[in-house]
Amino acid sequence: MTVKPEIITVDLGVRRDREYLGDGAFVDHDDIQLWVSADHAGRTHDVALGPNELRNLVQYARKLGIEV
């Protein structure tokens, strides 16, 4: 199954509790979703993970044999 990415422009609002994950990745939250970010070529790239996306990411990791 091929999933086409959807581009959404959002007001970032207040994000807090930024923590370094490692390998140039950071995570913070806005009380609604987690935001994973990485800096590359002078720009910050963000991915928002709501409950469904986070669940899917954990399931994917488990499918690969990664214990979460």
PDB file with SEQRES, HELIX, SHEET and CRYST1 records, atoms N, CA, C and O in Angstrom:
SEQRES   1 A   68  MET THR VAL LYS PRO GLU ILE ILE THR VAL ASP LEU GLY          
SEQRES   2 A   68  VAL ARG ARG ASP ARG GLU TYR LEU GLY ASP GLY ALA PHE          
SEQRES   3 A   68  VAL ASP HIS ASP ASP ILE GLN LEU TRP VAL SER ALA ASP          
SEQRES   4 A   68  HIS ALA GLY ARG THR HIS ASP VAL ALA LEU GLY PRO ASN          
SEQRES   5 A   68  GLU LEU ARG ASN LEU VAL GLN TYR ALA ARG LYS LEU GLY          
SEQRES   6 A   68  ILE GLU VAL                                                  
HELIX    1 AA1 PRO A   51  LYS A   63  1                                  13    
SHEET    1 AA1 4 ARG A  16  GLY A  22  0                                        
SHEET    2 AA1 4 ALA A  25  HIS A  29 -1                                        
SHEET    3 AA1 4 LEU A  34  HIS A  40 -1                                        
SHEET    4 AA1 4 ARG A  43  LEU A  49 -1                                        
CRYST1    1.000    1.000    1.000  90.00  90.00  90.00 P 1           1          
ATOM      1  N   MET A   1       0.831  -1.164   0.000  1.00  0.00           N  
ATOM      2  CA  MET A   1       0.000   0.000   0.000  1.00  0.00           C  
ATOM      3  C   MET A   1       0.883   1.237   0.000  1.00  0.00           C  
ATOM      4  O   MET A   1       1.801   1.344   0.813  1.00  0.00           O  
ATOM      5  N   THR A   2       0.618   2.155  -0.887  1.00  0.00           N  
ATOM      6  CA  THR A   2       1.369   3.395  -0.957  1.00  0.00           C  
ATOM      7  C   THR A   2       0.562   4.505  -0.298  1.00  0.00           C  
ATOM      8  O   THR A   2      -0.611   4.706  -0.612  1.00  0.00           O  
ATOM      9  N   VAL A   3       1.199   5.216   0.611  1.00  0.00           N  
ATOM     10  CA  VAL A   3       0.551   6.321   1.293  1.00  0.00           C  
ATOM     11  C   VAL A   3       1.153   7.614   0.773  1.00  0.00           C  
ATOM     12  O   VAL A   3       2.366   7.812   0.828  1.00  0.00           O  
ATOM     13  N   LYS A   4       0.295   8.493   0.268  1.00  0.00           N  
ATOM     14  CA  LYS A   4       0.762   9.781  -0.223  1.00  0.00           C  
ATOM     15  C   LYS A   4       0.827  10.750   0.948  1.00  0.00           C  
ATOM     16  O   LYS A   4      -0.158  10.910   1.669  1.00  0.00           O  
ATOM     17  N   PRO A   5       1.981  11.405   1.153  1.00  0.00           N  
ATOM     18  CA  PRO A   5       2.085  12.356   2.257  1.00  0.00           C  
ATOM     19  C   PRO A   5       1.195  13.567   2.012  1.00  0.00           C  
ATOM     20  O   PRO A   5       1.026  14.021   0.880  1.00  0.00           O  
ATOM     21  N   GLU A   6       0.643  14.065   3.080  1.00  0.00           N  
ATOM     22  CA  GLU A   6      -0.202  15.243   3.006  1.00  0.00           C  
ATOM     23  C   GLU A   6       0.559  16.405   3.610  1.00  0.00           C  
ATOM     24  O   GLU A   6       1.097  16.285   4.711  1.00  0.00           O  
ATOM     25  N   ILE A   7       0.612  17.516   2.917  1.00  0.00           N  
ATOM     26  CA  ILE A   7       1.309  18.697   3.414  1.00  0.00           C  
ATOM     27  C   ILE A   7       0.279  19.597   4.079  1.00  0.00           C  
ATOM     28  O   ILE A   7      -0.704  20.007   3.461  1.00  0.00           O  
ATOM     29  N   ILE A   8       0.523  19.895   5.344  1.00  0.00           N  
ATOM     30  CA  ILE A   8      -0.393  20.713   6.115  1.00  0.00           C  
ATOM     31  C   ILE A   8       0.383  21.882   6.705  1.00  0.00           C  
ATOM     32  O   ILE A   8       1.451  21.691   7.287  1.00  0.00           O  
ATOM     33  N   THR A   9      -0.141  23.074   6.560  1.00  0.00           N  
ATOM     34  CA  THR A   9       0.454  24.245   7.180  1.00  0.00           C  
ATOM     35  C   THR A   9      -0.307  24.523   8.463  1.00  0.00           C  
ATOM     36  O   THR A   9      -1.534  24.619   8.464  1.00  0.00           O  
ATOM     37  N   VAL A  10       0.429  24.650   9.547  1.00  0.00           N  
ATOM     38  CA  VAL A  10      -0.222  24.835  10.841  1.00  0.00           C  
ATOM     39  C   VAL A  10       0.416  25.981  11.603  1.00  0.00           C  
ATOM     40  O   VAL A  10       1.575  26.331  11.377  1.00  0.00           O  
ATOM     41  N   ASP A  11      -0.357  26.557  12.509  1.00  0.00           N  
ATOM     42  CA  ASP A  11       0.168  27.518  13.456  1.00  0.00           C  
ATOM     43  C   ASP A  11       0.816  26.711  14.572  1.00  0.00           C  
ATOM     44  O   ASP A  11       0.128  25.957  15.261  1.00  0.00           O  
ATOM     45  N   LEU A  12       2.106  26.848  14.763  1.00  0.00           N  
ATOM     46  CA  LEU A  12       2.816  26.015  15.713  1.00  0.00           C  
ATOM     47  C   LEU A  12       2.417  26.285  17.157  1.00  0.00           C  
ATOM     48  O   LEU A  12       2.598  25.419  18.013  1.00  0.00           O  
ATOM     49  N   GLY A  13       1.884  27.457  17.446  1.00  0.00           N  
ATOM     50  CA  GLY A  13       1.455  27.741  18.811  1.00  0.00           C  
ATOM     51  C   GLY A  13       2.604  27.625  19.782  1.00  0.00           C  
ATOM     52  O   GLY A  13       3.756  27.878  19.427  1.00  0.00           O  
ATOM     53  N   VAL A  14       2.300  27.247  20.993  1.00  0.00           N  
ATOM     54  CA  VAL A  14       3.310  27.142  22.043  1.00  0.00           C  
ATOM     55  C   VAL A  14       3.806  25.712  22.122  1.00  0.00           C  
ATOM     56  O   VAL A  14       3.041  24.782  22.379  1.00  0.00           O  
ATOM     57  N   ARG A  15       5.099  25.555  21.897  1.00  0.00           N  
ATOM     58  CA  ARG A  15       5.721  24.235  22.029  1.00  0.00           C  
ATOM     59  C   ARG A  15       6.685  24.300  23.193  1.00  0.00           C  
ATOM     60  O   ARG A  15       7.355  25.310  23.403  1.00  0.00           O  
ATOM     61  N   ARG A  16       6.752  23.215  23.952  1.00  0.00           N  
ATOM     62  CA  ARG A  16       7.563  23.256  25.164  1.00  0.00           C  
ATOM     63  C   ARG A  16       8.235  21.920  25.465  1.00  0.00           C  
ATOM     64  O   ARG A  16       7.976  20.899  24.829  1.00  0.00           O  
ATOM     65  N   ASP A  17       9.105  21.978  26.457  1.00  0.00           N  
ATOM     66  CA  ASP A  17       9.809  20.793  26.962  1.00  0.00           C  
ATOM     67  C   ASP A  17      10.643  20.111  25.881  1.00  0.00           C  
ATOM     68  O   ASP A  17      10.620  18.887  25.755  1.00  0.00           O  
ATOM     69  N   ARG A  18      11.374  20.898  25.105  1.00  0.00           N  
ATOM     70  CA  ARG A  18      12.207  20.333  24.030  1.00  0.00           C  
ATOM     71  C   ARG A  18      13.311  19.472  24.626  1.00  0.00           C  
ATOM     72  O   ARG A  18      14.008  19.879  25.556  1.00  0.00           O  
ATOM     73  N   GLU A  19      13.452  18.283  24.074  1.00  0.00           N  
ATOM     74  CA  GLU A  19      14.502  17.365  24.513  1.00  0.00           C  
ATOM     75  C   GLU A  19      15.239  16.817  23.303  1.00  0.00           C  
ATOM     76  O   GLU A  19      14.666  16.613  22.233  1.00  0.00           O  
ATOM     77  N   TYR A  20      16.518  16.587  23.507  1.00  0.00           N  
ATOM     78  CA  TYR A  20      17.361  16.015  22.464  1.00  0.00           C  
ATOM     79  C   TYR A  20      17.192  14.503  22.455  1.00  0.00           C  
ATOM     80  O   TYR A  20      17.357  13.854  23.488  1.00  0.00           O  
ATOM     81  N   LEU A  21      16.863  13.937  21.294  1.00  0.00           N  
ATOM     82  CA  LEU A  21      16.694  12.494  21.159  1.00  0.00           C  
ATOM     83  C   LEU A  21      17.997  11.797  20.784  1.00  0.00           C  
ATOM     84  O   LEU A  21      18.195  10.625  21.104  1.00  0.00           O  
ATOM     85  N   GLY A  22      18.876  12.515  20.110  1.00  0.00           N  
ATOM     86  CA  GLY A  22      20.110  11.944  19.604  1.00  0.00           C  
ATOM     87  C   GLY A  22      20.151  12.063  18.093  1.00  0.00           C  
ATOM     88  O   GLY A  22      19.115  12.223  17.447  1.00  0.00           O  
ATOM     89  N   ASP A  23      21.342  11.985  17.531  1.00  0.00           N  
ATOM     90  CA  ASP A  23      21.542  12.022  16.083  1.00  0.00           C  
ATOM     91  C   ASP A  23      20.898  13.239  15.427  1.00  0.00           C  
ATOM     92  O   ASP A  23      20.394  13.150  14.307  1.00  0.00           O  
ATOM     93  N   GLY A  24      20.914  14.382  16.127  1.00  0.00           N  
ATOM     94  CA  GLY A  24      20.407  15.627  15.561  1.00  0.00           C  
ATOM     95  C   GLY A  24      18.894  15.799  15.629  1.00  0.00           C  
ATOM     96  O   GLY A  24      18.356  16.750  15.062  1.00  0.00           O  
ATOM     97  N   ALA A  25      18.208  14.897  16.310  1.00  0.00           N  
ATOM     98  CA  ALA A  25      16.745  14.970  16.393  1.00  0.00           C  
ATOM     99  C   ALA A  25      16.312  15.470  17.770  1.00  0.00           C  
ATOM    100  O   ALA A  25      16.926  15.152  18.788  1.00  0.00           O  
ATOM    101  N   PHE A  26      15.245  16.254  17.773  1.00  0.00           N  
ATOM    102  CA  PHE A  26      14.678  16.801  19.001  1.00  0.00           C  
ATOM    103  C   PHE A  26      13.194  16.472  19.047  1.00  0.00           C  
ATOM    104  O   PHE A  26      12.584  16.186  18.017  1.00  0.00           O  
ATOM    105  N   VAL A  27      12.612  16.513  20.249  1.00  0.00           N  
ATOM    106  CA  VAL A  27      11.172  16.323  20.393  1.00  0.00           C  
ATOM    107  C   VAL A  27      10.658  17.348  21.401  1.00  0.00           C  
ATOM    108  O   VAL A  27      11.317  17.645  22.397  1.00  0.00           O  
ATOM    109  N   ASP A  28       9.475  17.879  21.126  1.00  0.00           N  
ATOM    110  CA  ASP A  28       8.765  18.710  22.083  1.00  0.00           C  
ATOM    111  C   ASP A  28       7.274  18.486  21.865  1.00  0.00           C  
ATOM    112  O   ASP A  28       6.893  17.608  21.091  1.00  0.00           O  
ATOM    113  N   HIS A  29       6.434  19.253  22.525  1.00  0.00           N  
ATOM    114  CA  HIS A  29       4.998  19.033  22.384  1.00  0.00           C  
ATOM    115  C   HIS A  29       4.242  20.353  22.492  1.00  0.00           C  
ATOM    116  O   HIS A  29       4.776  21.356  22.966  1.00  0.00           O  
ATOM    117  N   ASP A  30       3.004  20.331  22.049  1.00  0.00           N  
ATOM    118  CA  ASP A  30       2.136  21.501  22.126  1.00  0.00           C  
ATOM    119  C   ASP A  30       0.833  21.177  22.854  1.00  0.00           C  
ATOM    120  O   ASP A  30      -0.176  21.851  22.645  1.00  0.00           O  
ATOM    121  N   ASP A  31       0.846  20.170  23.690  1.00  0.00           N  
ATOM    122  CA  ASP A  31      -0.305  19.662  24.440  1.00  0.00           C  
ATOM    123  C   ASP A  31      -1.301  18.899  23.571  1.00  0.00           C  
ATOM    124  O   ASP A  31      -2.287  18.372  24.087  1.00  0.00           O  
ATOM    125  N   ILE A  32      -1.063  18.830  22.271  1.00  0.00           N  
ATOM    126  CA  ILE A  32      -1.948  18.091  21.370  1.00  0.00           C  
ATOM    127  C   ILE A  32      -1.197  16.949  20.706  1.00  0.00           C  
ATOM    128  O   ILE A  32      -1.708  15.835  20.595  1.00  0.00           O  
ATOM    129  N   GLN A  33       0.017  17.237  20.268  1.00  0.00           N  
ATOM    130  CA  GLN A  33       0.813  16.235  19.554  1.00  0.00           C  
ATOM    131  C   GLN A  33       2.287  16.426  19.868  1.00  0.00           C  
ATOM    132  O   GLN A  33       2.705  17.479  20.348  1.00  0.00           O  
ATOM    133  N   LEU A  34       3.063  15.394  19.588  1.00  0.00           N  
ATOM    134  CA  LEU A  34       4.514  15.481  19.697  1.00  0.00           C  
ATOM    135  C   LEU A  34       5.055  16.060  18.402  1.00  0.00           C  
ATOM    136  O   LEU A  34       4.534  15.785  17.321  1.00  0.00           O  
ATOM    137  N   TRP A  35       6.099  16.857  18.517  1.00  0.00           N  
ATOM    138  CA  TRP A  35       6.775  17.409  17.340  1.00  0.00           C  
ATOM    139  C   TRP A  35       8.204  16.898  17.333  1.00  0.00           C  
ATOM    140  O   TRP A  35       8.969  17.168  18.260  1.00  0.00           O  
ATOM    141  N   VAL A  36       8.565  16.165  16.299  1.00  0.00           N  
ATOM    142  CA  VAL A  36       9.930  15.692  16.112  1.00  0.00           C  
ATOM    143  C   VAL A  36      10.571  16.633  15.097  1.00  0.00           C  
ATOM    144  O   VAL A  36      10.002  16.882  14.034  1.00  0.00           O  
ATOM    145  N   SER A  37      11.741  17.150  15.419  1.00  0.00           N  
ATOM    146  CA  SER A  37      12.382  18.105  14.521  1.00  0.00           C  
ATOM    147  C   SER A  37      13.858  17.780  14.345  1.00  0.00           C  
ATOM    148  O   SER A  37      14.490  17.167  15.205  1.00  0.00           O  
ATOM    149  N   ALA A  38      14.385  18.207  13.206  1.00  0.00           N  
ATOM    150  CA  ALA A  38      15.807  18.055  12.909  1.00  0.00           C  
ATOM    151  C   ALA A  38      16.233  19.248  12.059  1.00  0.00           C  
ATOM    152  O   ALA A  38      15.492  19.700  11.187  1.00  0.00           O  
ATOM    153  N   ASP A  39      17.419  19.742  12.323  1.00  0.00           N  
ATOM    154  CA  ASP A  39      17.966  20.836  11.525  1.00  0.00           C  
ATOM    155  C   ASP A  39      18.811  20.265  10.409  1.00  0.00           C  
ATOM    156  O   ASP A  39      19.610  19.352  10.618  1.00  0.00           O  
ATOM    157  N   HIS A  40      18.624  20.816   9.211  1.00  0.00           N  
ATOM    158  CA  HIS A  40      19.394  20.362   8.050  1.00  0.00           C  
ATOM    159  C   HIS A  40      19.556  21.522   7.093  1.00  0.00           C  
ATOM    160  O   HIS A  40      18.573  22.155   6.708  1.00  0.00           O  
ATOM    161  N   ALA A  41      20.766  21.801   6.714  1.00  0.00           N  
ATOM    162  CA  ALA A  41      21.089  22.847   5.746  1.00  0.00           C  
ATOM    163  C   ALA A  41      20.493  24.191   6.160  1.00  0.00           C  
ATOM    164  O   ALA A  41      19.978  24.937   5.326  1.00  0.00           O  
ATOM    165  N   GLY A  42      20.569  24.488   7.455  1.00  0.00           N  
ATOM    166  CA  GLY A  42      20.099  25.772   7.938  1.00  0.00           C  
ATOM    167  C   GLY A  42      18.597  25.894   8.108  1.00  0.00           C  
ATOM    168  O   GLY A  42      18.100  26.979   8.410  1.00  0.00           O  
ATOM    169  N   ARG A  43      17.869  24.820   7.922  1.00  0.00           N  
ATOM    170  CA  ARG A  43      16.406  24.841   8.081  1.00  0.00           C  
ATOM    171  C   ARG A  43      16.002  23.782   9.096  1.00  0.00           C  
ATOM    172  O   ARG A  43      16.670  22.758   9.243  1.00  0.00           O  
ATOM    173  N   THR A  44      14.912  24.039   9.786  1.00  0.00           N  
ATOM    174  CA  THR A  44      14.365  23.064  10.714  1.00  0.00           C  
ATOM    175  C   THR A  44      13.208  22.353  10.038  1.00  0.00           C  
ATOM    176  O   THR A  44      12.318  22.989   9.473  1.00  0.00           O  
ATOM    177  N   HIS A  45      13.228  21.050  10.100  1.00  0.00           N  
ATOM    178  CA  HIS A  45      12.172  20.220   9.510  1.00  0.00           C  
ATOM    179  C   HIS A  45      11.402  19.565  10.652  1.00  0.00           C  
ATOM    180  O   HIS A  45      11.985  18.903  11.511  1.00  0.00           O  
ATOM    181  N   ASP A  46      10.083  19.758  10.647  1.00  0.00           N  
ATOM    182  CA  ASP A  46       9.225  19.272  11.726  1.00  0.00           C  
ATOM    183  C   ASP A  46       8.249  18.216  11.227  1.00  0.00           C  
ATOM    184  O   ASP A  46       7.772  18.267  10.094  1.00  0.00           O  
ATOM    185  N   VAL A  47       7.968  17.264  12.099  1.00  0.00           N  
ATOM    186  CA  VAL A  47       6.930  16.261  11.850  1.00  0.00           C  
ATOM    187  C   VAL A  47       6.059  16.212  13.099  1.00  0.00           C  
ATOM    188  O   VAL A  47       6.565  16.040  14.208  1.00  0.00           O  
ATOM    189  N   ALA A  48       4.751  16.364  12.918  1.00  0.00           N  
ATOM    190  CA  ALA A  48       3.818  16.293  14.034  1.00  0.00           C  
ATOM    191  C   ALA A  48       3.294  14.868  14.151  1.00  0.00           C  
ATOM    192  O   ALA A  48       2.868  14.267  13.164  1.00  0.00           O  
ATOM    193  N   LEU A  49       3.331  14.337  15.366  1.00  0.00           N  
ATOM    194  CA  LEU A  49       2.832  12.990  15.627  1.00  0.00           C  
ATOM    195  C   LEU A  49       1.698  13.068  16.641  1.00  0.00           C  
ATOM    196  O   LEU A  49       1.923  13.326  17.824  1.00  0.00           O  
ATOM    197  N   GLY A  50       0.485  12.844  16.164  1.00  0.00           N  
ATOM    198  CA  GLY A  50      -0.652  12.734  17.063  1.00  0.00           C  
ATOM    199  C   GLY A  50      -0.733  11.316  17.586  1.00  0.00           C  
ATOM    200  O   GLY A  50       0.132  10.496  17.278  1.00  0.00           O  
ATOM    201  N   PRO A  51      -1.752  11.008  18.370  1.00  0.00           N  
ATOM    202  CA  PRO A  51      -1.870   9.660  18.951  1.00  0.00           C  
ATOM    203  C   PRO A  51      -1.857   8.540  17.911  1.00  0.00           C  
ATOM    204  O   PRO A  51      -1.192   7.525  18.120  1.00  0.00           O  
ATOM    205  N   ASN A  52      -2.567   8.696  16.811  1.00  0.00           N  
ATOM    206  CA  ASN A  52      -2.606   7.641  15.782  1.00  0.00           C  
ATOM    207  C   ASN A  52      -1.252   7.459  15.113  1.00  0.00           C  
ATOM    208  O   ASN A  52      -0.811   6.330  14.895  1.00  0.00           O  
ATOM    209  N   GLU A  53      -0.592   8.564  14.786  1.00  0.00           N  
ATOM    210  CA  GLU A  53       0.713   8.468  14.123  1.00  0.00           C  
ATOM    211  C   GLU A  53       1.754   7.858  15.050  1.00  0.00           C  
ATOM    212  O   GLU A  53       2.584   7.057  14.620  1.00  0.00           O  
ATOM    213  N   LEU A  54       1.709   8.241  16.326  1.00  0.00           N  
ATOM    214  CA  LEU A  54       2.655   7.677  17.288  1.00  0.00           C  
ATOM    215  C   LEU A  54       2.419   6.178  17.457  1.00  0.00           C  
ATOM    216  O   LEU A  54       3.373   5.402  17.514  1.00  0.00           O  
ATOM    217  N   ARG A  55       1.160   5.770  17.537  1.00  0.00           N  
ATOM    218  CA  ARG A  55       0.823   4.343  17.642  1.00  0.00           C  
ATOM    219  C   ARG A  55       1.339   3.593  16.415  1.00  0.00           C  
ATOM    220  O   ARG A  55       1.904   2.507  16.543  1.00  0.00           O  
ATOM    221  N   ASN A  56       1.148   4.166  15.238  1.00  0.00           N  
ATOM    222  CA  ASN A  56       1.625   3.527  14.010  1.00  0.00           C  
ATOM    223  C   ASN A  56       3.148   3.424  13.978  1.00  0.00           C  
ATOM    224  O   ASN A  56       3.696   2.429  13.503  1.00  0.00           O  
ATOM    225  N   LEU A  57       3.826   4.442  14.478  1.00  0.00           N  
ATOM    226  CA  LEU A  57       5.288   4.409  14.531  1.00  0.00           C  
ATOM    227  C   LEU A  57       5.769   3.311  15.469  1.00  0.00           C  
ATOM    228  O   LEU A  57       6.712   2.590  15.143  1.00  0.00           O  
ATOM    229  N   VAL A  58       5.138   3.175  16.626  1.00  0.00           N  
ATOM    230  CA  VAL A  58       5.505   2.125  17.581  1.00  0.00           C  
ATOM    231  C   VAL A  58       5.241   0.748  16.971  1.00  0.00           C  
ATOM    232  O   VAL A  58       6.068  -0.155  17.102  1.00  0.00           O  
ATOM    233  N   GLN A  59       4.098   0.583  16.308  1.00  0.00           N  
ATOM    234  CA  GLN A  59       3.798  -0.698  15.661  1.00  0.00           C  
ATOM    235  C   GLN A  59       4.833  -1.031  14.593  1.00  0.00           C  
ATOM    236  O   GLN A  59       5.240  -2.185  14.457  1.00  0.00           O  
ATOM    237  N   TYR A  60       5.256  -0.030  13.840  1.00  0.00           N  
ATOM    238  CA  TYR A  60       6.272  -0.235  12.805  1.00  0.00           C  
ATOM    239  C   TYR A  60       7.588  -0.686  13.434  1.00  0.00           C  
ATOM    240  O   TYR A  60       8.229  -1.618  12.948  1.00  0.00           O  
ATOM    241  N   ALA A  61       7.985  -0.018  14.518  1.00  0.00           N  
ATOM    242  CA  ALA A  61       9.230  -0.389  15.198  1.00  0.00           C  
ATOM    243  C   ALA A  61       9.152  -1.829  15.712  1.00  0.00           C  
ATOM    244  O   ALA A  61      10.108  -2.593  15.581  1.00  0.00           O  
ATOM    245  N   ARG A  62       8.018  -2.187  16.290  1.00  0.00           N  
ATOM    246  CA  ARG A  62       7.853  -3.553  16.787  1.00  0.00           C  
ATOM    247  C   ARG A  62       7.901  -4.574  15.663  1.00  0.00           C  
ATOM    248  O   ARG A  62       8.437  -5.670  15.831  1.00  0.00           O  
ATOM    249  N   LYS A  63       7.340  -4.211  14.517  1.00  0.00           N  
ATOM    250  CA  LYS A  63       7.368  -5.104  13.349  1.00  0.00           C  
ATOM    251  C   LYS A  63       8.813  -5.369  12.927  1.00  0.00           C  
ATOM    252  O   LYS A  63       9.129  -6.445  12.420  1.00  0.00           O  
ATOM    253  N   LEU A  64       9.678  -4.397  13.136  1.00  0.00           N  
ATOM    254  CA  LEU A  64      11.088  -4.554  12.797  1.00  0.00           C  
ATOM    255  C   LEU A  64      11.876  -5.252  13.900  1.00  0.00           C  
ATOM    256  O   LEU A  64      13.081  -5.466  13.770  1.00  0.00           O  
ATOM    257  N   GLY A  65      11.193  -5.604  14.982  1.00  0.00           N  
ATOM    258  CA  GLY A  65      11.867  -6.289  16.081  1.00  0.00           C  
ATOM    259  C   GLY A  65      12.492  -5.348  17.086  1.00  0.00           C  
ATOM    260  O   GLY A  65      13.285  -5.781  17.922  1.00  0.00           O  
ATOM    261  N   ILE A  66      12.154  -4.074  17.025  1.00  0.00           N  
ATOM    262  CA  ILE A  66      12.679  -3.096  17.973  1.00  0.00           C  
ATOM    263  C   ILE A  66      11.733  -3.053  19.159  1.00  0.00           C  
ATOM    264  O   ILE A  66      10.535  -2.819  19.000  1.00  0.00           O  
ATOM    265  N   GLU A  67      12.278  -3.280  20.358  1.00  0.00           N  
ATOM    266  CA  GLU A  67      11.438  -3.246  21.550  1.00  0.00           C  
ATOM    267  C   GLU A  67      11.205  -1.810  21.955  1.00  0.00           C  
ATOM    268  O   GLU A  67      12.142  -1.022  22.080  1.00  0.00           O  
ATOM    269  N   VAL A  68       9.945  -1.480  22.159  1.00  0.00           N  
ATOM    270  CA  VAL A  68       9.568  -0.099  22.534  1.00  0.00           C  
ATOM    271  C   VAL A  68       8.890  -0.132  23.874  1.00  0.00           C  
ATOM    272  O   VAL A  68       8.487   0.912  24.388  1.00  0.00           O  
TER     273      VAL A  68                                                      
END                                                                             
